[in-house]
Amino acid sequence: MIYQLVEYLSTKIPHIAVTTNGINSKSEDDLVVVTESGGTCDHYTGRIDTNVQFLSRSKSNFRAKSQIGSIFNLINNTFGLVLPEVIIDGELFSAIPTYRIVSMQVPGYIGTSDDNYEMYSFNVIITLNYS
């Protein structure tokens, strides 16, 4: 699901660099990282809630805040969104219909990294199936 979400964001907001599950030494300065952080599964209804964190970083505080705000405004309180299929390293990840995407909080400033990047973050719950 995380790859389809990054594909959706990259298509809808192409001026923001989005990656998944980590930053490395070759990552861009202005970047939003999307990380899966677990979730819950209801065995009776088939409902799956996945927790996802968004972390925006930039040398510019304004840019970091602007990036996270754009993503928050695009996906918060979204119902019935279909995350598009994507191919990663030759493997097809099929499109995934979501029931809802709801934030757990509004974006907040979390400080400056050790290498002087300004950072903002927020978390969402993505419900993949709701019976």
C-alpha positions as CSV (number, residue, x, y, z in Angstrom):
1,M,0.0,0.0,0.0
2,I,2.9,2.4,0.7
3,Y,4.2,2.3,-2.8
4,Q,0.8,3.1,-4.3
5,L,0.4,6.0,-1.8
6,V,3.7,7.5,-2.8
7,E,2.8,7.1,-6.5
8,Y,-0.5,8.9,-5.9
9,L,1.2,11.8,-4.1
10,S,3.9,12.0,-6.7
11,T,1.3,12.3,-9.4
12,K,-0.9,14.8,-7.6
13,I,1.9,17.0,-6.3
14,P,4.7,16.5,-8.7
15,H,6.8,19.5,-7.4
16,I,7.3,17.7,-4.0
17,A,9.8,14.9,-3.9
18,V,8.3,11.9,-2.0
19,T,10.0,8.7,-1.0
20,T,9.2,5.8,1.2
21,N,10.6,4.3,4.4
22,G,13.8,6.3,5.0
23,I,16.3,8.9,4.1
24,N,19.8,8.2,2.8
25,S,22.9,10.2,1.9
26,K,21.7,10.5,-1.7
27,S,18.2,11.9,-0.8
28,E,17.1,15.3,-1.9
29,D,17.3,18.3,0.5
30,D,13.6,19.0,0.1
31,L,11.8,15.8,0.7
32,V,8.7,14.1,2.2
33,V,9.2,10.6,3.6
34,V,6.2,8.3,3.9
35,T,6.6,5.5,6.4
36,E,4.3,2.6,7.3
37,S,4.2,2.2,11.0
38,G,1.9,-0.8,11.6
39,G,-1.8,-0.9,12.2
40,T,-4.6,-3.2,13.2
41,C,-6.7,-5.8,11.5
42,D,-10.3,-6.8,12.5
43,H,-10.7,-10.5,11.7
44,Y,-14.5,-10.3,11.9
45,T,-15.2,-7.5,9.4
46,G,-12.0,-7.6,7.3
47,R,-11.3,-4.0,8.2
48,I,-7.6,-3.1,8.0
49,D,-6.3,0.2,9.5
50,T,-2.8,1.1,8.5
51,N,-0.8,3.8,10.3
52,V,1.3,6.0,8.1
53,Q,3.7,8.8,9.1
54,F,4.6,11.8,6.8
55,L,7.9,13.6,7.6
56,S,8.8,16.7,5.6
57,R,12.4,18.0,5.7
58,S,14.1,21.0,4.2
59,K,16.9,23.5,4.9
60,S,14.1,26.1,4.7
61,N,11.5,26.1,7.5
62,F,8.9,27.6,5.1
63,R,9.5,24.9,2.5
64,A,9.3,22.0,5.0
65,K,6.0,23.4,6.4
66,S,4.7,24.1,2.9
67,Q,5.4,20.5,1.7
68,I,3.7,18.9,4.7
69,G,0.7,21.3,4.4
70,S,0.2,20.4,0.7
71,I,0.1,16.7,1.5
72,F,-2.1,17.1,4.5
73,N,-4.6,19.2,2.5
74,L,-4.7,16.6,-0.3
75,I,-5.4,13.5,1.7
76,N,-6.9,14.4,5.0
77,N,-10.5,13.2,5.5
78,T,-10.5,11.5,2.1
79,F,-13.1,8.8,1.4
80,G,-13.1,6.2,-1.4
81,L,-9.7,7.1,-2.8
82,V,-8.2,4.5,-5.1
83,L,-4.4,4.4,-4.8
84,P,-3.0,3.7,-8.3
85,E,-1.0,0.6,-9.4
86,V,2.8,1.0,-9.6
87,I,5.7,-1.1,-10.7
88,I,8.8,-1.2,-8.5
89,D,11.8,-3.1,-9.6
90,G,9.7,-5.0,-12.1
91,E,7.1,-6.0,-9.5
92,L,3.5,-4.9,-10.0
93,F,1.7,-3.5,-6.9
94,S,-2.0,-3.4,-7.9
95,A,-4.3,-0.5,-7.3
96,I,-5.9,-0.4,-3.8
97,P,-9.2,1.1,-2.9
98,T,-9.3,2.8,0.4
99,Y,-12.3,3.4,2.6
100,R,-10.9,6.5,4.2
101,I,-7.8,8.4,5.1
102,V,-8.0,10.4,8.3
103,S,-5.3,12.3,10.1
104,M,-4.4,11.6,13.8
105,Q,-3.2,15.2,14.2
106,V,-2.5,18.3,12.2
107,P,1.1,18.8,10.9
108,G,3.5,19.9,13.6
109,Y,7.0,21.1,13.9
110,I,9.3,18.5,15.4
111,G,12.6,20.4,15.3
112,T,15.8,20.4,13.4
113,S,17.8,17.3,12.5
114,D,21.4,16.7,13.4
115,D,22.3,17.9,9.9
116,N,20.2,21.1,10.2
117,Y,17.1,20.2,8.3
118,E,13.8,21.7,9.5
119,M,11.2,19.0,10.0
120,Y,7.4,18.7,10.2
121,S,5.3,15.6,10.6
122,F,1.8,14.2,10.9
123,N,0.2,10.7,11.0
124,V,-2.8,9.3,9.3
125,I,-4.9,6.1,9.6
126,I,-5.7,4.6,6.2
127,T,-8.7,2.2,6.3
128,L,-8.3,-0.3,3.5
129,N,-11.5,-2.2,3.9
130,Y,-14.6,-1.5,5.9
131,S,-17.5,-3.9,5.9
